Amino acid sequence: MTDRTRRTGERTVLGKPLAMALFALSIATAPAGAQQAFQFGLVGDTGYSKTGEQEFERIIASLNASDLAFVIHVGDFQNDPRPHNSNPDRSSVPCIEESYKRVLASFQRIKHPVILTPGDNDWTDCHHLKSRSVTPLEALGTVRAMFFSKGQSLGQRTIPVESQSSDPAHAKFVENRRWSIGGVTFATAHVVGSNDNFGRSPEMDAEHKERKDANLAWIKAAFVKARADNSRGVVLMIQANPGFENHWPQAAKGRYFGPFLGRAGAPPIPANDPFGPYVALLTEELETYDRPVALLHGDTHLFRIDQPLYSKSTGRAFANFTRVETFGAPESHWVRVTVDPNYSGLFRFQAEIIPENVARRRN
């Protein structure tokens, strides 16, 4: 190899990260009228076992090989303490500082900006851990302090983000974040599984109520900002599956549950449903917001793309609302989201299957 060839090769190798950074910068600073498409990654419910930790490393390699504006992790980055208790050798000990540091280090190996919204495994369920005493509020404090730097994302390349904590009325909610790229408004809201931490104790119910009030205000603020900015659309990210099906019109419930439970067996809305106010707020906003809206979440580990939110005024599903649930353990893959201003639906979703993470049938 000649010196000239070697120097050319070095420019090629070194130029790729620089080109990716410049591309992301051009997207972030592009005016709302620009027609440039971009992509981001969606992942969640990872690292439930030591095998799952290895699979997440393969996800990271796949993410790093892609040109992405950022990556969203919708929570549950460690195992639930209960299955860990029953088989401690299968997974790393959750809810302890060593595990949080390990997960943070893995996020920091991602070349793109990384934004996290916490899941129930990450703090709500930590009281179940038997090997050590960890309270949910202690774990939540650790997560907030470790994963949410002021004003910026995680990842090797960062982007600026707003935080709800800038509002004195919601100063503790550093995890609720918002940013705009390519004329689209993005926001995370800290809504978690395990009943959103409701119904276990008076202390946890108080935490649930305070956080829910903050979440509802933050989601509403995202739509206010989207309207003020004339955004092309809105993307909201939470951890919990909010159970849209519980709130469907009876005819839709009959069609969905009929083949399995019979049309008369469609379940009613659960008593004291902690997610009902979130569904109600989204419904209220979508009655007047006619641009594309996507809700991305994890929690129930079933990859799906659907339109599960129904209008109160028409009784039909909102055509401009799409829910995407990402893969979850033991299926370790990710979802590529393309934001394309030239597409009427604005958002396209593609499953990115990691071949090495696909379970193989034993002989």
Secondary structure, DSSP 8 states (H G I E B T S, - for coil): --HHHHHHHHHHHHHHHHHHHHHHHHHHH--TT----EEEEEE-S--SSHHHHHHHHHHHHHHHTS--S-EEE-S--S--HHHHHH-TTTS--TTSHHHHHHHHHHHTT-SS-EEE---GGGTGGGGG-SSS---HHHHHHHHHHHH--TTB-BSSS--B-EEGGGSGGGTT-TT-EEEEETTEEEEE----HHHHT-SS-HHHHHHHHHHHHHHHHHHHHHHHHHHHTT-SEEEEE-SS---GGGGS-HHHHHHHHHHHH-GGG-----TT-TTHHHHHHHHHHHTT--S-EEEEE-SS---EEE---B-TTTSSB-TTEEEEE---TT---EEEEEE-TTSTT-EEEEEE--GGGS-----
